[in-house]
Amino acid sequence: MNAEADPARDPARPGDATPAHLPATLPLLPDLRLAALWVPAAPLGPATVPSSDGAAPAGDWLDVVPLAGGRLALAVGDLVGPAPRPGAVTGLRTVLRQALHTAPTLTEALEQVDRAASVDEALHGAALTVVVVGPDGELEHARGAHPPALVSGPGGMTPLPGQAYGPLGVGAAPPVPGTARLARGETLVLYSDELLEGRGRGGAPGRGLAVAPDVARDDPAALCALLATRAPRGGVAVLAVHRPVVPVEPLRLVLPVDPHALSPLRESLTRWLEAAGVAPRTVVAAPMVVSELAANAIEHAYPEGGSGEIRVGAELTGQGLRITVSDDGAWRSAETDEGGPDRDDGPGFGLAVVRDLCDDLAVDPGPGGTTVTALLAVGRPVVVGETPRPGPVAVPEAFAVRSGDAPGVVLVRGDVDLPAVASLRAALLAAAASGAPCELDLSAATLFASAGVRLLHQLDAETDLRVVAPPGAAARPVLELTGLAHLLTDRADSA
């Protein structure tokens, strides 16, 4: 088995194993370059239940799912609460993966996920953004209570257009997909809402995640690292996909039946692998595989002194690196190969070496020649950043909620985060009970976290609710990006 598939051995990963809420590896593809970064949240204090490694528990997650037809599904999301139930994120990822593979459309897949979230209390209020990338750059995307994916190109970072829907499992309408296109040279970015809900991140959608002009937009790993710095206390997931101007073309070589051709063959494959961004471990293993296969063909497909050619191919697929070696001669029978791997006078020994280096091997003999196909699982690891160390942080402004002078008005000051939700819910329900339209004034809110987003989505279906959050208020961009813009009084008045 190829060690490339073992992210625990990759030096880019500080930890010893892949966290269960992250994919083990990201696929290497000829037409897309992927990178992902997850940074654990810094412990918030004794009320936070730590994970086994001492970091704050993981509510933010990401996933990459290869689909039929050359499509690739990307997802970033989070769960409600400071300490999600162990296995809850993994369960949500599993449901999403199964739905993406079995449902005929993205709409039906998201309906399945919404139904699963409705019967699992740990998944109530889950938020996510899902984008399916097609083989020609076509995009199908949807989001529920989560910020939109961004496209980074020459004109800056622009959110994908489309409606935001409510969170999963709370009775809101499941997200309905929109469509767009990722042009060559552009980068698609999915990210945690933590990058938006913090103090001082106001502004129009996408503006809070603007990057400097000198940032290499064709480097998804650098873009992930840069964006993650916007959340100094961690708890963030970023997934970036770049569609290069020039895709990685398959390697095609024709060799003479000459042992001296093996060294140039290895060098050509190594250069191609390095240009394709394949990790060093595979750059070592793949040339050995192709060299052994070509040597077998030279030694055993043609009679000594015979002439002919050997055709070598290498390409990146959704399953990994596929290497093919074909000849026009006749090898020993498959029975001889399988029965004599320890012989050094037949092809069995060389194929035994190849089997130890790759993940799958198929020999297709025939009267007109033999084709051997080897598959090596290749992928990039999801980089896990170090848990931020607790240090001096801005002291959050104390949360306060009170009734306004007019009936049904609720005024808020300070941080609207998880500890504040119970008090805010009680105040809003009491205001609604008066019979007057309920108006929540968030003008003085200094932070509006995802827990507040879930609450407003739930109350939107139960009350006649309006929200005051003028341009420049900390809560406004969060409301606009999470499907709550219709509650804003200035939007409602102009509708």
N, C-alpha and C positions, 0 to 999 in steps of 0.2 A: 504494500500500500504506500502510495506516495505521501511523504510527510508534509507536503504543501497544504493538505487539507486539515492539518492540526494547528489551529491558531495558537495553542499554548506554547508552541515552539518558536513562534514568530517574534523577533526582537522588537517589532513595533508595538507589541502589546505589553504594557507594564504588568498586568496581572498574570495569573497562572492558568486561567481557564476562561472560556467565554461565558459571561453571565447568561442565565437562562432566558432572559427577556430580549436577547439580541441574536441575530443570525450568526452562525459559526463563521461564515465567510461571505464576502461579496463576490458575485461572479465576474470573471474577466470576459469581456465581450469585444468583438471587433469594431462595433459602431457606437459603443457607450463606455465611458470611463467613470467608475463609481468610487466614492469615498464616503465614509461614515465615521462619526465621532460621538461617543457618549461619555458624559462627565457626571459621575455620581454627585449627589447633593451633599454639601457640607452638613454635618450634624447641627440641628437647630437648638438643641438643649435636651434636658432630661425627659421632656415629653415625647421626643422622637424615638421611635423604636428602631434601633440600628439593624442593619443586615449583618450577615455572618462576617463580613470583612470590616465592620465598624462604620461603614458609610450609612448615610440616610437611605431609607428604602427606595426602591425604584418604582416610580409611577410613570415616568417617561420611557418610551420604548420606540423601536423602529424595526422594520422588516423589509426584506427584498425577496420577491417570489417569482422565479421564472415560470412563465405560462406557455401554453401551446401557441404555435404560430409565430414564434420569435418575439412574443410580447414579454414585458417585464413589469411586474406590479411593485410599487414602492409605497410604504406606509410609515407614518409617524403619528404617535398618539400619546395619551396619558390617561391615568385613572384618577378618580377623586380621592382626596384624603391624604394625610401625611404618611400613612403606613398601609399601603395596599396589602390585602391578604396574600400570603405566600402562594405563588402559583397563579394568581389572578391574571397577571400580564401574560404569562405563558399560555393560559387558557384562552385569552382573547386572541392572541396571535394564532393559536391553533385553529380556532373557529374561523378567523379571517382567511387563513391559508386554505382550509377545506372549502370554504365558500367560493373563493376565487378559482379554485380548480374545478368545482362541480357545477356552479351556477352558469347558465348560458350568457348572462349579461352582468355587468358591474352593478346595475341597479338591483338585480335579484340577489347578488352576493351581499350587498349592504343590507338588504332587507333580512337576510338570514342572520347576519351579525347583530342587527338590531333586536331580532326576536330572542337570540341567545342572551343578549345583555339584559333583556327585560325579565328573564327568569333567574338571573344570577345577581344577587344583591351587590356583590363585589364589583360588578361591571356596570351598575346603574350610573348614568351620567358620564360614561366614558366618552372621550373626544378623540377624533382622528382625522387625518387627511390621507386620502388614497389617490395615487396617480398611476395609471397604466400606460406605459410607453410602448407604442407599436414599432414595427421594424423600419418604418419610414419617418419616424419622429412624431407620428400622430399621438395625441394625448387625450385620455379620458380621465376626468378628475372629479372628485367629490370630497366634501368635508362636512363634519358635524361638530359644531362648537369648537372649532379649531381654526387657526389662521391659515390662509391660502398658501399653496406652494408659490414660490417666486421663480421668475426666469431672469437670469443674469446675462445681459448682452451688452453691446456697445452703448446702448442708451441708458444703462443702469439696471436696477432691479425692479421688475414689474410683477405684481401679483397676477396669477391666473384669474381671468374673469369668471364670474359665476356666483350663484347664491350660496350663502352659508346656511346650514340647517342646524337643528338642535342636537343635543347630545344623545347618545345611544341608550336605549332601554328605559326611557322615562315617558314614553308616549308621544314624543315629537315625531314629525314625519321623517322617515329615513332619508338620508342624503340622496339627491338626484344628480347624476353626473352631468358635467359639461364637457365640451371638447375644445381643443386648442392644438397647437403644433410647436414642436421644439426644433428650431432651425439649426443647421450646422453652425458650429461656433458658439452656441448658447449653452448655458448651464442651468439645470433645474435644481432648486433647493427646497427641501422640506425641513421643518424645524419645529422645536417645542414652543408652546405658547409662553414659556418662561422668558423667552427673548423679547416678548412684547409687554408682559404684565408688570415689569419692574418699574420703579420710579424713574422719571426722566426719559421714558421711551415713548412720549407722545408723538403725534404727527400723523401724516397720511399713511395708508397701508403701503408697506414696503419701504417708506422713507426711513423708518427706525433701523432698518437693516442695510442701509446703504453702505457701500464699500468704496475705498479710495480708488482713484483711477489707475494707480500703479499696481494694484493687486492683480495677480495672474488669474484671470477669470477662466482660463482653460485648465487650471489646476484645482480639481475639486477638493483634494485633501487640504490645500492651503486655505480655500474658502471656508471649509468646515471649521478649521482651527481658528480662523479670524472671527467668525460669527460666534463661536462658543465663548470667546472672551467677553461677549456682551452680558454674560451671566456669571459674574465673579464668584458666586456661591455654588456654582455647578447646578446639578439637576437638569441637564439639557441634553437633547439629542438632535443631531444635525445630519442630514443625508443629502449628498450632492451628486448629480449625474450630468456629465459633460458629453455633448455630442460633437465629436471632433470634425473639423473641416474635411479632413481626409481620414477615412476609416482604415483600420488595420487590414490590409489585403492578405489573403492566404499566401503562404509560401509554396512555390512550385519549382522543383528542380529536376533535372534529368542528368543522371550520372552514367559514365561508361562502366563497363565491367572491369574495374581496376581498383585494387586495394588502396592505391595512392590517392584515390578520390575521397576517401573517408575523412581525412583531416580537413580539407576544404569544406566538406559537407557539415561537419560539426561547427566550424567557424561561421558558416552562413546561417545555420539555425540559431546559434548563440546571438548573433547580431540581430536577427529578426525577433527573438524573444525579448531582448533588452529594449528594442524599439517599441515593442508592444506593451511594455510595462509589466512583464511577468516577473514574479518574485525570484530572488536569487536561488532558492532551493530548487525550483523547477528549471532554471537556467542550467543547473548542474545535471539534473536527472535527464532532461529531455534529449540533450545531445548524445548521452550514452545510449538511450533507447534507440534513437534513429541510427546511430552508428552500428549497434548490434544487429538491427534488422537489415540494414544495407549490407553488412558483412555476410550475413547468412545468405542473402540473395547472390552475392558475388561468388561465394564458395560453393553453393549447393544448387542454384537454379540453372547454371550453365555448365557445360562440360569444360574441362580445363583447356584454356586457349580459345574458348568460344567467344563470339562477339554478341552484343546485345546492349540493352540499356536498362537502367533502374530508375523508376520514377518515384520521387519523394514529395510528399505534401504535408503541410502543417497548417492548422487553422484553429482559431478560437471559436468555441460554440457555447451554447447555454449549459452544456454538461461538462465542459473543460477543454483541455488542449487535445485535439485529435491529430495523430500522426499516421500517415499511410505510406507504405513502401510496396511498390508493385514491380513485378518482373514478367518476362515472357517465357520463362523456363519451367522446369518441373522439379519440385522439391521431393523429399522423402514423403511418404504417406503420413497422414495425421497420427495413425497408430504408432508409427515408429517414433514420431516426435514426442507423443505423450508417454511412451514407454521407456524412453531412454534419455531423460534429462541430464544424466550424469556422463553421457558419452561426449567425447570431445571431437568426434569425427562426423557429426551430423548436426542438423539444425536444432535439435532438442536442447542442447546446452545453451546456445545463444538465446533461445526463446525463454528458457527458464530464468536467465538473468533479467530479461525484459519484464517477465511477469512480476519479479520482485520489485521492479522500479515503477510500474504503472498500476493503474486501478482496474483496467480491463484490457483484454487482448483477444482479438479474433483473427483466425487464419482462414482465408478463403482460397483453397487450391482449385485449380481447374486445368483443363487441357491446354488452354491458351496462356497460362501463367498463374501466378499466386499473388494475392494482395493480403498484406498483414495490416491490421488497424489497431493502434494502441491509443488508449485514452488515459490522460493524466488529469486528475482533479486539481484545478488551479483556482485561486481566488485571493482576494485581498482581505485582510482581517478588518473587522470593525475596531477602530482604535478606541481604547478605553482610557480616558484621561485620569489623572490622579485626583482623588477626592480633595477638594480645596480644604486647606487647614483653617479652622476657626480663627478669626482675627477680628480686628476692629471693623465694625459695620455701622452703617447709619442706624441710629435708634429710630424704629418705626414710630410714627405719630400714633398716639392712642386712638383707638376706634371709638367713635361716639355716634349714637343715633338718637334723634328726637323728633317729635312731631312739629310740623311747621305751623304757621299762623292760620293757614287756610285748611279746611277739612280735607283729609286724605293725603296731605303732603308729609313726606318723610325726608328729613335732612340727615346727611351722612358726612362725617369728617374723619379723616385718617385712613388707615389701611383696611380695605375690604378683602380679607383673606379667610382661611378656614375657621379660625377661632371666632370671627365676627359673624359668620353666617347665621348661627342660631338666633342671635339677637336681631339681626336684620330681618330674618324671616318672620319672627314674632311681630316686629314693628309693622311690616308690610301687610301681614294678614289682619292685624288690628285696624290698620287704616282702611283696608278694603271692606272690613265689616261695618264701617260707618255708612256704607252705601254710596259714598262719593267716589268718583274716579280716583285711582291711586297714582300719586306722582312721587317718584324717587329722585331726589336731587343729589347727584354725585359730583357737583361742581367742586366741592372741597375734598373729595376722596383723593388720597395720595397714591393709592395702589388699588387695582381691581384684578384680583387673581381668579384662577379658573374656578374656584369654589363659588365665587360670586356669579360667574357666568352660568354655572349649572342651576343655581337658585333662580336666576331671572328666567331661564328657559322653562323651568318648572312652573313658576308663577304666571308666566305669560299665558299659559293655557287655562289658568284657574281664575285670573283676576283681570280687571280692566286697568292695565298697568302702562304708565308712561314714565320715561326717564329723562331727566335734565342732565346733560353733559356737554357743555358748549365747546366749540373748537378750542384746543389747548388744554382741556381737562385731561387728567391722566387716564380716566376711564374711557374716553371717547374712542380711541383707536381700537381698544380691545372689543368694545361693543360692535364696532363696524366690521371687525374681522371674524367675529364668532356668531354671526347670524342674528344679532340683536339690534341692528341699526334701525329697524322699523319701530322700535320703542322710543327712539329719540324724539322729543317734542318738536324740534325744528324740522325733522324729517316728516313727522306725522302731520304737522301744520301745512307743509308744502305739498303733501301727497294729494 
